[in-house]
Amino acid sequence: MEAGMQLLSRIKGLILAPQSEWAKISEEGTSVLDLYRNYIAILALLPPFASFFSSWLFGFSHGPQGIMHPTFTGGLYRAFVQYLLSLPAFFIVAFVISAIAPHFDGKTDDRRALMLTAYSYTPVWLASLFGLIPGLRWLDVLGFYGIYVFSVGLPTMMRVPKENLDVFTLATLFLVVATVALHGWVVHLIAPQQLI
């Protein structure tokens, strides 16, 4: 119960008051294992399973074939593969952020980079829930708030000076887009969509 309240408090802080929440986060000694167990592993469940339940229950437009639905087992397997592959993807993104930080006058720190990556991704995870309701999927764009959350946390977590924030944030955005595209491609290879 207490862990759930801490999770909700963290989410609320990142969405409503990211500046003060990052100040709290920077003082925490959260380990990589704890961050995965108590935050990433929970919230990373939202996008693949929201997408699965929405497409299974309501279907999706598939060109001239009309509305198609994934098979239950095929869709569930695909969601599970998406989820499992997303977990190392966060660490890879964080590792690259940590590695490039000195090029922007910041500090290398893999643990803090993972915290920055995971907590900044919170709006994306939450926005994915709109995919459960037909017609509201376009509200996924609210996930772009994560870019702002990232840019606010960057100086605190990676010690990047303010004059380098825009370029670093843009470089990270390209990194995330490339990682998401690679993730989607690998998921499609391992678990192609089975439609009925």
N, C-alpha and C positions, 0 to 999 in steps of 0.2 A: 504493500500500500504506500509506504513512504517513498519507494523507488518511483512509483507511478506519479506521485505528487512532485517529486524532483524533476521528472521528465517534463511534466506539464508546465512547471515553473520555468524551466529552461527554455521551452518553446515560446512561452508567453514573453519572456524577457527578450529573446532574440527578435521576435516580431515587433513588439511594442517599444522596446527601449534598448536597441542593439548596442549603443555606446556604453551604457552602464553595465550591460550584460557581458560585453567583452572584457571590461575591466575586472569583473568577478572571475571570468574564465581564465584570464591570464595569471591569476594568483593560485589557481587550482593545480594540483599535481596528478591529475587524472592519467592513469596508465593507458596505453594503447588497448590492452585487453578490456579494461573497464569501459573505455569509450565504445568499443565494438559491442560489448555485452549489454550495456545499459542504454545505448543510444542508437548507434548505426544499425545494429541487427534488428532493432524494433522498427524504426522508421523506414528502413529500406524495404520492408515488407509491403508498404503502401502502394507504390506504383505498379509492380507486376500483378499484384492480386486485385487491385482496383480495376486495372485494365482487363484482367481475365474475367472477373465477375460481370463487368459491364458488357463485354463482347459475348459472353456465354448467355447472359440473360436477354439482352436486347439486340445482339448482332451488330454488324457494321456494314456499310455500303461497300460492295466489292465490284464496282464497275457495272458492266452489262448483266452480270449474274444476279444483281439485286442485293438483298440483305442476306449475309452469310453469318454463320455461327461456328466457333471452334468446337470440336468435340470436347466433352468434359475432361476426359483423361489427357488428351493432347494439349488442351489449353492449360490444364493444371501443371502438367509437366513443363510446358514452356515457361509459365510463371515461376516455377521453382528454379529452372535454369537461369532465368533473368535475375532472380534474387541472388542465387549463389555466385554468379559472375559479377554482380555489382559490388560484392563485399571486397574482393581484392582490388577492384577498379578504384575505390576510394583511396586505398593505400598508395596505389601507383600515382594517382594525381597528386596526393600529398607529398610523396617522395620527390616528384618533379618540382613542385612549388618550393620545397625546402632546398633543392639543388640549385634552382635559379635565383633564389632570394639574394645571394651575395652580388649578383650582377645588377641588382637594383638597390645596392647599398643596404640590404637587409641581412638577417642572420639565418644561418642554416640550423634547422631544428625539426626533425621528422615528426616528433610527437606533437609539437605545437602546430605544425603544418596540417596534420591529420585533424586536429581539433578545429582549425580554421576551415578546412574543407567540409567536414561533416556538419558543423553548426551552420555554415553558410548555405548548405544544401537543404536545410530545414524547410524554407518556403517552397522549394520544388517538390519535396515529399508531400507536404500538406496540400499543395495545389493539385496533385495527382488524384486526390479524392473526388474532385469535380468530375472526373472521368466515369464515376459510378452512375451519374445521372445523365441520360440522353439529353443532348442540347446544351449541356453546361461544360462540355469538354474544352471549349475555347477559353474557359477561365484558367486553364493551365498557364496562361500568360502571367498570372499573378506570381508564379514561381520566379519570374525575373527579379523580384524583390531580393532574391538571394544575392544578386550582383551587388546591390547596395549593402547588404549585411556583410558580404565579403570585404568590400572596400573600407567599411568602418572598422572591421576587425584586423585588417592587414597591418596597419602601423603598430598595433598593440601586440599582435601575435608573432609577427615576423620582423619587427623593428624596421620596416621599410619607411623611409622618409616621405613626407606628404607630397613632395614634388615628383616622386616616382610612382605614386599610387595609380594614376590613370593608365600608364603604360603597363604596369604589372598586372592590373586587373584585366586589361584587354588581352594580354598574353595568356593569362589563366583562363579567360573565357574561351579562347581558341583551343586551349588544351582540353577543357571540359567537353566542348563540342566534338572534338576529335575522339575523345575517349568514349563518349556516348555513341557516336557512329560506329566505332570499332566494337563496342559492347553489343549493339544491335545486330551487327553483321555476324559476330560469333554465335550469338543466340540463335539467329536464323539458320546457321550451319548445323548447330547441335540439335535444335528443336524447331524444325520448320512448321509453319502454321498448318494444322489439319482442319479443314473446313467441311461443314455439312450444310 
